[in-house]
Amino acid sequence: MDLDTEVPKEKINKAIEIIEIAKKSGKIKKGTNEVTKAVERGLAKFVLVAKDVNPREIIMHLPPLCKEKQVPLVPIASKAELGAAAGLGVPTSAVVVIKEGDAKDLIKEFLV
């Protein structure tokens, strides 16, 4: 999925729920560098990227990388929303699920 793709609100809510559940029962990593490393190493299960990252070059490599590694990528409207979902007190540009934990079935449902 590319960064300009319009994602339906219910899909975004489900993606945020996946991050929140994986944070509690599995493992997530935050930030563009951590996400990039996880995808390159084949550890990534699910990626969320904020659309309001500036400059955009910081995250432009993630959609083609995720596509190549067959990792689902979901664009989220804001860094603040993504940071909150990841349990951070600050905004973040990207989040990756490394271990799904209890979110495994939700990720499968999301991909259907």
C-alpha distances in whole Angstrom, upper triangle without the diagonal:
4,7,8,7,10,9,13,15,16,13,13,17,16,13,16,19,17,18,21,22,21,23,26,26,24,23,20,20,19,19,17,19,20,16,16,19,18,15,17,20,18,19,15,15,12,11,11,11,13,12,16,17,19,19,16,17,17,13,12,12,10,7,9,11,9,8,11,13,11,10,8,6,7,8,12,14,17,18,21,19,17,21,22,20,21,24,25,27,25,22,19,16,14,15,15,17,19,21,20,24,24,20,20,20,18,15,16,17,13,12,14
4,6,6,9,10,14,16,18,15,14,18,18,15,18,21,19,19,23,24,23,24,28,28,26,24,21,21,19,18,16,19,19,16,16,19,19,16,18,21,20,20,17,17,14,12,11,10,12,10,14,14,16,16,13,14,14,11,9,10,9,6,8,11,10,9,13,14,13,12,11,8,8,8,11,13,15,17,20,19,17,20,22,21,21,25,25,27,24,21,18,15,14,16,16,18,21,23,23,26,27,23,23,24,21,18,20,20,16,15,18
4,6,8,10,13,15,17,15,13,17,18,15,16,20,19,18,21,24,23,23,27,28,26,24,21,20,18,16,14,17,19,15,15,19,19,17,19,22,21,21,18,18,15,12,10,8,8,6,10,11,13,13,10,12,12,9,8,11,9,7,10,13,12,12,15,17,16,14,12,9,8,6,9,10,12,13,17,16,14,18,20,19,19,23,22,24,21,18,16,12,12,14,16,18,21,24,23,26,27,23,24,25,22,19,21,21,17,17,20
4,6,9,13,15,17,15,14,18,19,17,18,21,21,21,24,26,25,26,29,31,29,27,24,23,21,20,18,21,22,19,19,23,23,20,22,26,25,25,21,21,18,15,13,11,11,8,11,12,14,15,11,14,15,12,11,14,13,10,13,16,15,15,18,20,19,17,15,12,10,8,10,10,13,15,18,17,17,20,22,21,22,25,25,26,24,20,18,15,15,18,19,22,25,27,26,29,29,26,26,27,24,21,23,23,19,19,21
4,6,10,12,15,12,12,16,16,15,17,20,19,20,23,24,24,25,29,29,28,27,24,23,22,21,19,23,23,20,20,24,23,20,23,26,24,24,21,20,17,15,13,12,12,10,13,15,18,18,15,17,18,15,13,16,14,11,14,16,15,14,18,19,17,16,13,11,9,7,10,11,14,17,19,18,17,21,22,20,22,25,25,27,25,21,20,17,16,18,19,21,24,26,24,28,27,24,24,24,21,19,20,19,16,16,17
4,7,9,12,10,10,13,15,14,16,18,19,19,22,24,24,25,28,29,28,27,24,24,23,22,21,25,25,22,23,26,25,23,26,28,26,26,23,21,18,16,14,13,13,11,14,16,19,20,17,20,20,17,16,19,17,14,17,20,18,17,21,22,20,18,15,13,10,8,9,10,13,16,18,16,16,20,21,19,22,25,25,26,25,21,20,18,17,19,20,22,25,27,25,28,27,23,24,24,20,19,20,19,15,16,17
4,6,8,7,7,10,11,10,12,15,15,16,19,20,21,22,25,26,25,24,22,22,21,21,21,24,24,20,22,25,24,22,25,27,25,24,21,19,15,14,12,12,12,11,15,17,20,21,18,21,21,18,18,19,17,14,18,19,17,17,21,21,18,17,13,11,8,7,8,9,13,16,17,15,15,19,19,17,19,22,23,25,23,20,19,17,16,17,18,19,23,24,22,24,23,20,21,20,17,16,17,15,12,13,14
4,6,5,6,9,10,11,13,14,16,17,19,20,21,23,25,26,26,26,23,24,23,24,24,27,27,23,25,28,26,24,28,30,27,27,23,21,17,16,14,15,15,14,17,20,23,25,22,25,24,21,21,23,20,18,21,23,20,20,24,24,21,19,15,14,11,11,10,11,15,18,19,16,16,20,20,17,20,23,24,26,25,22,21,20,19,19,20,21,24,25,23,25,23,20,21,20,16,16,17,15,12,14,14
4,5,5,6,9,10,11,12,14,15,17,18,20,21,23,24,24,24,22,24,22,23,23,27,26,23,26,28,27,25,29,30,28,27,23,21,18,17,14,15,15,15,17,20,23,25,23,25,25,22,23,24,22,20,23,25,22,22,26,26,23,21,17,15,12,11,10,10,13,16,16,13,14,18,17,15,18,20,22,23,23,20,20,19,18,18,20,20,24,25,22,24,22,19,21,20,16,16,18,16,13,15,16
4,5,5,6,9,10,10,12,14,15,16,18,20,21,22,23,23,22,23,23,24,25,28,27,24,26,29,26,25,29,30,28,26,23,20,17,17,15,17,17,17,20,22,26,28,25,28,27,24,25,26,23,21,24,25,22,22,26,25,22,20,16,15,12,13,12,13,16,18,18,15,15,19,18,15,18,20,22,24,24,22,21,21,19,19,19,19,23,23,20,22,19,16,18,16,13,14,15,12,10,13,14
4,5,5,6,9,10,10,13,14,15,16,18,20,21,21,21,19,21,20,22,22,25,24,21,23,25,23,22,25,26,24,23,19,17,13,13,12,14,15,15,18,20,24,26,23,25,24,21,22,23,19,18,21,21,18,19,22,21,19,16,12,12,9,10,10,12,15,17,18,14,14,18,17,14,17,20,22,24,23,21,20,19,17,16,16,16,20,20,17,20,18,14,16,15,11,11,13,10,7,10,11
4,5,5,6,9,10,11,12,14,15,17,19,20,20,20,17,19,18,19,19,23,22,19,21,24,22,21,24,26,24,22,18,16,13,12,9,11,11,12,15,17,21,23,20,23,22,18,20,21,18,17,20,21,18,19,22,22,19,16,13,11,8,8,7,9,11,13,14,11,11,14,14,11,14,17,18,20,20,17,16,15,14,14,15,15,19,20,17,19,18,15,17,16,12,12,15,13,10,12,14
4,5,5,6,9,10,11,12,14,15,17,18,19,19,17,19,18,20,21,24,23,20,23,26,23,23,26,27,25,23,20,18,14,14,12,14,14,15,18,20,23,25,23,26,24,21,23,24,21,20,24,24,21,22,25,24,22,19,15,14,11,12,10,11,13,15,15,11,11,14,13,10,13,15,18,19,19,17,17,17,16,15,16,16,19,20,17,18,16,13,16,15,12,12,15,13,11,14,16
4,5,5,6,9,10,10,12,14,16,16,16,17,16,18,18,20,21,24,22,20,22,24,22,21,25,25,23,21,18,15,12,13,11,14,15,17,20,21,25,27,25,27,25,22,23,24,20,19,23,23,19,20,24,22,19,16,13,13,10,12,11,14,16,17,17,13,13,16,15,11,14,16,19,21,21,19,18,18,16,14,15,14,17,17,14,15,14,10,12,12,8,9,11,9,7,11,13
4,5,5,7,9,10,11,12,15,15,15,15,13,15,15,17,18,20,19,16,19,21,18,17,21,22,20,18,14,12,9,9,8,11,12,14,17,18,22,24,21,23,22,18,20,20,17,16,19,19,16,17,21,19,17,13,10,10,7,10,9,12,13,14,15,12,10,13,13,10,11,14,16,19,19,17,15,15,13,11,11,11,14,15,12,14,14,10,12,12,9,8,11,11,8,10,13
4,5,5,6,9,10,11,13,14,14,14,12,14,14,16,17,20,18,16,19,21,19,19,23,23,22,19,16,14,11,11,8,11,12,14,16,18,21,23,21,24,21,19,21,22,18,18,22,21,18,20,23,22,20,16,13,12,10,11,9,11,12,12,12,9,8,10,9,6,8,11,13,16,16,14,13,14,12,10,11,11,15,15,13,15,14,11,14,14,11,11,14,14,11,14,17
4,5,5,6,8,10,11,12,13,14,13,15,16,18,20,23,20,18,22,23,20,21,24,25,23,20,17,15,12,13,11,15,15,18,20,21,25,27,25,27,25,22,24,25,21,21,24,24,20,22,25,23,21,18,15,15,13,14,12,15,16,16,15,12,11,13,11,8,10,12,15,17,18,17,16,17,15,13,13,12,15,15,12,13,11,8,12,12,9,10,13,12,11,14,16
4,6,5,6,8,10,10,10,11,10,13,14,17,18,21,18,16,19,20,17,17,21,21,19,16,13,11,9,10,10,14,15,18,21,21,25,27,25,26,24,21,23,23,19,19,22,21,17,20,22,20,18,14,12,12,11,14,13,16,17,17,17,14,12,14,13,9,10,13,16,19,19,18,16,17,14,11,10,9,12,11,8,10,9,5,8,9,6,7,10,11,9,12,15
4,6,5,6,9,10,9,9,7,10,11,14,16,18,15,13,17,18,15,16,20,20,18,15,12,11,9,9,9,12,13,17,19,19,23,24,22,24,21,19,21,21,18,18,21,20,17,20,22,20,18,15,13,12,11,13,12,15,15,14,14,11,9,10,10,6,6,9,12,15,16,14,13,14,11,8,8,7,10,11,9,10,10,8,11,13,10,10,14,14,12,15,18
4,6,5,7,9,10,10,9,12,13,16,18,20,18,16,20,21,18,19,23,23,21,18,16,14,12,13,12,15,16,19,21,21,25,27,25,27,24,22,24,25,21,22,25,24,21,23,26,23,22,18,17,16,15,16,14,17,16,15,14,12,10,11,9,6,6,8,11,14,15,15,14,16,14,11,11,10,13,12,11,11,10,9,12,14,11,12,16,16,15,17,20
4,5,5,6,8,9,10,13,15,18,21,22,19,18,21,22,19,20,23,23,21,18,16,14,12,14,14,17,19,22,24,24,28,30,28,29,27,24,27,26,23,23,26,25,21,24,26,23,22,18,17,17,16,18,17,20,20,19,18,15,14,14,13,10,10,11,14,17,19,19,18,19,16,13,13,10,12,11,8,8,6,6,9,11,9,11,14,14,14,17,19
4,5,5,5,6,7,10,12,16,18,19,16,15,18,18,15,17,20,19,17,14,12,11,10,12,13,16,18,22,23,23,27,28,27,28,25,22,25,24,20,21,24,22,19,22,23,20,19,16,15,15,15,18,17,20,20,18,18,16,14,14,14,10,9,11,14,18,19,18,17,18,15,11,10,7,8,7,5,6,7,6,8,11,10,10,13,15,14,16,19
4,6,6,6,6,9,11,14,17,18,15,15,18,18,16,17,21,20,19,15,14,13,12,13,13,16,18,21,23,22,26,27,26,27,24,22,25,24,21,22,25,23,20,23,25,22,22,18,17,17,17,18,17,20,19,17,17,15,12,12,11,9,7,8,11,14,16,16,15,16,14,10,10,8,10,9,9,8,10,9,12,15,14,14,17,18,17,19,22
4,6,8,9,12,14,18,21,22,18,18,22,22,19,21,24,23,22,18,17,16,15,16,17,20,21,25,26,26,29,31,30,31,28,26,29,28,25,26,29,27,24,27,28,25,25,21,20,20,20,22,20,23,22,20,19,17,15,15,14,11,10,10,13,16,18,19,18,20,18,14,14,11,12,11,10,8,9,10,13,15,14,15,18,19,19,21,24
4,7,10,13,16,20,22,23,19,19,22,21,18,20,23,22,20,16,16,14,15,17,18,21,23,27,28,28,31,33,31,32,29,27,30,29,25,26,29,26,23,26,27,24,23,20,20,20,21,23,22,25,24,23,22,20,18,18,17,14,13,13,16,20,22,22,20,22,19,15,14,11,11,8,7,5,6,8,10,13,13,14,16,18,18,20,23
4,7,11,14,17,19,20,16,16,19,18,15,17,20,18,16,13,12,11,12,14,16,19,21,25,27,26,29,31,29,30,26,24,27,26,22,23,25,23,20,23,24,21,20,17,17,18,19,21,21,24,23,22,22,20,17,17,17,14,12,14,16,20,21,21,19,20,17,13,11,8,7,5,5,4,7,8,9,13,13,13,15,17,17,19,22
4,7,10,14,16,16,12,12,16,15,12,14,17,15,15,11,10,10,11,12,14,17,19,23,24,23,27,28,26,27,23,21,24,23,20,21,23,21,18,22,22,19,19,16,16,17,18,20,20,23,22,19,20,19,16,15,16,13,11,12,14,18,19,18,16,17,14,11,9,6,5,5,7,7,10,10,12,15,15,14,17,19,18,19,23
4,7,10,12,13,10,9,13,13,10,12,15,15,14,11,9,10,9,10,11,13,16,19,21,20,23,24,23,23,20,18,21,20,16,18,21,18,16,19,21,18,18,14,15,14,15,17,16,19,18,16,17,16,12,12,13,11,8,10,12,15,16,15,13,14,11,7,6,4,5,7,8,10,13,11,13,16,15,14,17,19,17,19,22
4,7,9,10,6,7,10,10,8,11,14,13,14,11,9,11,11,10,11,12,14,18,19,17,20,21,20,20,17,15,18,17,15,17,19,17,15,19,20,17,18,15,15,14,15,16,16,19,17,15,16,16,12,11,14,12,9,11,11,15,14,13,11,11,9,6,5,7,7,10,12,14,16,15,16,20,18,16,20,22,20,21,24
4,7,8,6,7,10,11,10,12,15,15,16,14,12,14,12,10,10,10,12,15,16,14,17,18,17,18,14,13,16,16,14,16,19,17,16,19,21,19,19,16,16,14,14,15,14,16,14,11,13,13,10,8,11,11,8,10,9,12,11,10,7,8,6,5,7,9,11,13,15,17,19,17,19,22,20,18,22,23,21,22,25
4,6,5,6,9,10,11,12,14,16,17,15,13,15,14,11,10,9,10,14,14,11,14,15,14,14,10,10,14,13,12,15,17,15,15,19,20,18,20,17,17,14,15,14,14,16,14,10,13,14,10,10,13,13,10,13,11,13,11,10,6,6,5,6,8,12,13,16,18,20,22,20,22,25,23,20,24,25,22,23,27
4,6,5,6,9,10,11,12,14,15,15,13,15,14,10,10,8,10,13,13,10,12,13,11,11,7,7,10,10,8,12,14,12,13,16,17,16,18,15,15,13,14,13,14,16,14,11,15,16,12,12,16,16,13,16,15,17,14,12,8,6,5,8,9,13,14,18,19,22,24,22,23,25,23,21,24,25,22,23,26
4,5,5,6,9,10,11,12,14,14,13,16,15,13,13,12,14,16,17,14,15,15,14,13,9,9,12,11,10,14,15,13,14,17,17,16,18,16,17,15,17,17,18,20,18,15,18,19,16,15,19,18,16,18,16,19,16,15,11,10,9,10,11,14,14,18,20,23,25,23,24,27,25,23,25,28,25,25,28
4,5,5,6,9,10,11,12,11,10,13,13,11,12,12,15,17,18,16,18,18,17,16,13,12,15,13,11,15,16,13,13,17,17,16,17,15,16,15,16,17,18,20,18,15,18,18,15,14,17,17,14,16,15,18,16,15,11,11,9,8,8,11,10,14,16,19,22,20,21,24,23,20,23,25,23,23,27
4,5,5,6,9,10,11,9,8,11,10,8,9,9,12,15,17,15,17,17,16,15,12,10,13,11,8,11,13,11,10,14,14,13,14,11,12,11,13,14,15,18,17,14,17,17,13,14,17,15,13,16,16,19,17,15,11,10,7,6,5,9,9,13,15,18,20,18,18,21,20,17,20,22,20,19,23
4,6,5,6,9,10,10,9,12,12,10,12,11,14,16,18,15,17,17,15,13,11,9,11,9,7,10,11,8,9,12,12,11,13,11,13,12,15,15,17,20,19,17,20,20,16,17,20,19,17,20,19,22,20,18,14,12,9,10,9,12,12,16,18,21,23,21,21,24,23,20,22,24,22,21,25
4,6,5,6,9,9,9,13,13,12,14,14,17,20,21,19,20,20,18,17,14,13,15,12,11,14,14,11,11,15,14,12,15,13,15,15,17,18,20,23,22,19,22,22,19,19,22,21,18,21,20,23,21,20,16,14,12,12,10,12,11,15,17,20,23,21,21,24,24,21,23,26,23,23,26
4,6,5,6,5,5,9,10,10,13,14,17,20,22,20,22,22,20,19,16,14,16,13,11,14,14,11,10,14,13,11,13,10,13,13,16,17,19,22,22,19,22,21,18,18,21,19,16,19,19,22,21,20,16,15,12,10,8,9,7,11,14,17,20,18,17,21,20,17,19,22,20,20,23
4,5,5,6,5,8,9,9,12,13,16,19,21,19,21,21,19,17,15,13,14,11,9,11,11,7,7,10,10,7,9,8,10,11,14,16,18,21,21,20,22,22,18,19,22,20,18,21,21,24,23,21,17,15,12,11,8,10,9,13,14,18,20,18,17,20,20,16,18,21,19,17,21
4,5,8,8,12,13,12,15,16,19,21,23,21,23,22,20,18,16,14,15,11,10,12,11,8,9,11,10,8,11,10,14,14,17,19,21,24,24,22,25,25,21,22,25,23,21,24,24,27,25,23,20,17,15,14,12,13,12,15,18,21,24,22,21,24,23,20,21,24,22,21,24
4,6,8,11,13,14,17,18,22,24,26,24,26,25,23,21,19,17,18,15,13,16,15,11,11,14,12,9,12,12,15,16,19,21,23,27,26,24,27,26,23,23,26,24,21,24,24,28,26,25,21,19,16,15,12,13,11,14,16,19,22,21,20,23,23,20,21,24,23,21,25
4,6,8,11,12,16,18,21,23,26,24,27,26,24,22,20,18,19,16,13,15,14,11,10,12,11,7,9,9,12,14,17,20,22,26,26,24,27,26,22,23,26,23,21,24,25,28,27,25,22,20,17,15,12,11,9,12,14,17,20,18,17,20,20,17,18,21,20,18,21
4,7,10,11,15,17,20,23,25,24,26,26,24,23,21,18,20,17,14,16,16,13,11,14,14,10,11,10,12,14,17,19,21,25,24,23,25,24,20,21,23,20,18,21,22,25,24,23,20,19,15,13,9,8,6,8,11,14,17,15,14,18,18,15,16,20,19,18,21
4,6,7,11,13,17,19,22,21,24,24,21,21,19,16,17,15,12,13,14,11,9,12,12,9,10,7,9,10,13,16,17,21,21,20,22,21,17,18,20,17,15,19,20,23,22,21,17,16,12,10,6,6,5,8,10,13,16,13,13,16,15,12,14,17,15,15,18
4,7,11,14,17,20,23,22,25,26,23,23,21,18,19,17,14,14,15,13,10,12,13,10,9,6,7,9,12,15,17,20,21,20,22,20,17,18,20,17,15,19,20,24,23,21,18,17,13,11,7,5,6,7,7,11,13,10,9,12,12,8,10,13,12,11,15
4,7,10,14,16,19,19,22,23,20,21,19,15,17,16,12,12,14,13,9,12,14,11,10,6,5,6,8,11,13,17,17,17,19,17,13,16,17,14,13,17,18,22,21,19,16,14,11,8,6,5,8,9,9,12,13,10,10,12,11,8,10,12,10,10,14
4,7,10,13,16,15,18,19,17,17,15,12,13,13,9,9,12,11,8,11,13,12,11,7,6,5,6,9,10,14,14,14,16,14,11,13,15,13,12,16,16,20,18,16,13,11,7,6,4,6,9,12,12,15,16,13,14,16,14,11,14,15,12,12,16
4,7,10,12,12,16,17,15,16,14,11,13,13,10,10,14,13,11,13,16,15,14,10,8,6,5,6,7,10,11,10,13,11,8,11,13,10,10,14,15,17,16,13,10,9,6,5,6,9,12,15,14,17,18,14,16,17,14,12,15,16,13,14,17
4,6,9,9,12,13,11,13,11,8,10,11,8,9,13,13,11,14,16,16,16,13,11,7,6,5,6,9,9,8,11,11,8,10,13,12,12,15,15,17,15,11,9,6,4,7,9,12,15,18,17,20,21,18,19,21,18,16,19,19,16,17,20
4,6,6,10,12,10,12,11,9,11,13,11,12,15,16,15,17,20,20,19,16,14,11,9,6,5,6,5,5,9,8,7,9,12,12,12,15,14,16,13,9,8,5,6,9,12,15,18,21,20,23,24,20,22,24,20,19,22,22,18,19,22
4,6,9,10,8,11,11,9,10,13,12,12,15,16,16,17,20,21,20,18,16,12,10,6,6,5,6,8,11,11,10,13,15,15,16,19,18,19,16,12,11,8,9,12,15,18,21,24,23,26,27,23,25,26,23,21,24,23,20,20,23
4,6,9,8,11,11,10,12,15,14,15,18,19,19,21,23,24,24,21,19,15,13,10,9,7,5,7,9,11,11,12,15,16,17,19,17,17,14,11,10,8,11,14,17,20,23,26,26,28,29,26,28,29,26,24,27,27,23,24,27
4,6,6,9,7,7,10,13,12,14,17,17,18,20,22,22,23,20,19,15,14,11,10,10,8,7,10,12,11,12,15,16,16,19,17,17,14,10,9,6,9,13,16,20,22,25,25,28,29,26,28,29,26,24,28,28,24,25,28
3,5,8,7,9,11,14,14,16,18,19,20,22,24,25,26,23,22,19,18,14,14,13,11,10,13,15,15,15,19,20,20,22,19,19,16,12,12,9,13,16,19,23,25,29,29,32,33,30,31,33,30,28,31,31,28,28,31
4,5,6,8,9,12,14,16,17,18,20,22,23,24,25,23,23,19,19,16,16,15,14,13,16,18,17,18,21,22,22,24,21,22,18,15,14,11,14,18,20,24,26,29,30,33,34,31,33,34,32,29,32,33,29,29,32
4,5,6,6,10,11,12,14,15,16,18,20,21,22,20,19,16,16,13,14,13,13,12,16,17,16,17,21,21,21,23,22,22,19,15,13,10,12,16,18,22,24,27,28,31,32,29,30,32,29,26,29,30,26,26,29
4,5,5,8,10,12,13,14,16,17,18,20,21,20,20,17,17,15,16,17,16,15,19,20,18,19,23,23,22,25,23,24,21,17,15,12,13,17,18,22,24,27,28,32,33,30,31,33,30,27,30,31,27,27,30
4,6,8,9,12,13,13,15,17,18,19,20,19,19,16,16,14,15,16,15,13,16,18,16,17,20,20,19,22,20,21,18,15,12,9,10,14,16,19,21,25,26,29,30,28,28,31,28,26,28,30,26,26,29
4,6,6,8,10,10,11,14,15,16,17,15,15,12,12,11,12,14,13,12,16,17,14,15,19,19,18,21,19,21,18,14,11,8,8,11,13,17,19,22,23,26,28,25,25,27,25,22,25,26,22,22,25
4,6,7,8,9,11,12,14,15,16,15,15,12,13,12,14,15,15,15,19,19,17,19,22,22,21,24,23,25,21,18,15,11,11,15,16,19,21,24,25,28,30,27,27,29,26,23,25,27,23,22,25
4,6,6,6,9,10,11,12,14,13,14,12,14,13,16,18,18,17,21,21,18,20,23,23,21,25,24,26,23,20,16,13,12,14,15,18,19,23,23,27,29,26,26,28,26,23,25,26,23,22,25
4,6,5,6,8,10,10,12,10,11,8,11,11,13,16,16,15,19,19,16,18,21,19,18,22,21,24,21,18,14,11,9,11,11,14,16,19,20,23,25,22,22,24,22,19,21,22,19,18,22
4,5,5,6,9,10,10,9,9,7,9,9,13,15,17,17,20,19,17,19,22,20,20,24,23,26,23,20,17,13,11,13,13,15,17,20,20,24,25,22,22,23,21,18,19,21,17,16,19
4,6,5,6,9,10,10,11,10,13,13,17,19,20,20,24,23,20,23,26,24,23,27,27,29,27,23,20,16,15,16,15,18,19,22,22,26,28,24,23,25,24,20,21,23,20,18,21
4,5,5,6,8,8,10,10,13,14,17,20,21,20,24,23,20,22,25,23,22,25,25,28,25,23,19,16,14,14,13,15,16,19,20,24,26,23,22,24,23,19,20,22,20,18,21
4,5,5,6,5,7,7,10,12,15,19,20,19,22,21,18,20,23,21,20,23,24,27,25,22,18,15,12,13,11,13,14,17,17,21,22,19,18,20,19,15,17,19,16,14,17
4,5,5,6,8,8,12,13,17,20,22,22,25,24,21,23,26,23,23,27,27,30,28,25,21,18,16,16,14,16,17,19,19,23,24,21,20,21,20,16,17,19,16,14,16
4,6,8,10,11,15,17,20,23,25,24,28,27,23,26,28,26,25,29,29,32,30,27,23,20,18,18,16,17,17,20,20,24,26,23,21,23,22,19,19,21,19,16,19
4,6,9,11,15,17,20,23,24,24,27,26,22,24,27,24,23,26,27,30,29,26,22,20,17,16,13,14,14,16,17,21,23,20,18,20,20,16,17,20,18,15,18
4,6,9,13,16,19,22,24,23,26,25,22,24,26,23,22,26,27,30,29,26,23,20,17,16,14,14,14,16,16,20,21,18,16,18,17,13,14,16,14,12,14
4,6,10,13,16,19,21,20,23,21,18,20,22,19,19,22,23,27,25,23,19,17,14,13,10,10,11,13,13,17,18,15,14,16,15,11,12,15,12,10,14
4,7,10,13,17,18,18,21,19,16,19,20,17,17,21,22,25,24,21,18,16,13,12,10,10,12,14,13,17,17,14,13,14,13,9,10,12,9,8,11
4,7,10,13,15,15,18,16,13,16,18,16,16,19,20,23,21,18,15,13,10,10,9,11,13,16,15,18,19,15,15,17,14,11,13,14,11,10,14
4,6,10,12,13,15,13,11,14,16,13,14,18,19,21,20,17,14,12,10,10,10,12,15,17,16,19,19,15,16,17,14,12,14,14,10,11,14
4,7,9,10,13,11,10,13,15,13,15,18,18,20,18,15,13,10,9,11,12,14,18,20,19,22,22,18,20,20,17,15,18,17,14,14,17
4,6,8,10,8,7,11,12,11,12,15,16,17,15,12,11,9,9,10,13,15,19,20,19,22,22,18,20,21,17,16,19,18,15,16,19
4,7,9,7,8,11,12,12,14,17,17,17,15,12,12,10,11,13,16,18,22,24,23,25,25,22,24,24,21,20,22,22,18,20,22
4,5,5,6,9,10,11,13,15,14,14,12,8,9,8,10,12,16,18,22,24,23,25,25,22,24,25,22,21,24,24,20,22,25
4,6,5,6,9,10,10,12,11,11,8,5,5,5,8,10,14,17,20,22,22,24,24,22,24,26,22,21,25,25,21,23,26
4,5,5,6,9,10,11,9,9,7,4,7,9,11,12,16,18,21,23,22,24,24,22,25,26,23,22,26,25,22,25,27
4,6,5,6,9,10,10,10,10,7,8,10,11,11,15,16,20,21,20,22,21,19,22,23,19,19,23,22,19,22,24
4,5,5,6,9,9,10,9,7,6,7,7,8,11,13,16,18,17,19,19,17,19,21,18,17,21,21,18,20,23
4,5,5,6,5,7,6,4,5,8,8,8,12,14,17,18,18,20,20,18,21,23,20,19,23,23,21,23,26
4,5,5,5,7,7,7,9,11,12,11,14,15,18,19,18,19,19,18,21,22,19,19,23,23,20,23,26
4,5,8,10,11,10,10,12,11,9,12,12,15,16,15,16,16,14,17,19,16,16,19,19,17,20,22
4,6,9,10,9,8,11,10,7,10,10,13,14,14,15,15,14,17,19,16,16,20,20,18,20,24
4,7,9,10,10,13,13,11,13,13,16,16,16,16,17,16,19,21,19,19,23,23,21,24,27
4,5,7,8,12,12,11,14,15,17,18,19,19,20,19,22,24,22,22,25,26,24,26,29
4,7,9,13,14,14,17,19,21,22,22,23,23,22,26,28,25,25,29,29,27,29,32
4,7,10,12,13,16,18,21,23,23,24,25,23,26,28,26,25,29,29,26,28,32
4,7,9,11,14,17,20,22,22,24,24,22,25,27,24,23,27,27,24,26,29
4,6,8,11,14,17,19,20,22,23,21,23,25,22,21,25,25,22,24,27
4,7,11,14,17,20,20,23,24,21,23,25,22,20,24,24,21,22,26
4,7,10,13,16,16,19,21,18,19,22,19,17,20,21,18,19,23
4,7,10,12,13,15,17,14,16,19,16,14,18,19,16,17,21
4,6,9,10,13,15,13,13,16,15,12,16,17,15,16,19
4,6,6,9,12,9,10,13,12,10,13,15,14,14,18
4,6,9,12,11,11,15,14,12,15,18,16,17,20
4,6,9,9,9,12,13,11,14,16,16,17,20
4,6,5,5,9,9,8,11,13,13,14,17
4,5,6,9,10,11,13,15,15,17,19
4,6,7,8,10,12,13,14,16,18
4,6,5,6,9,10,10,13,15
4,5,5,6,9,10,11,13
4,5,5,6,9,10,11
4,5,5,6,9,10
4,5,5,6,9
4,5,5,7
4,5,5
4,6
4
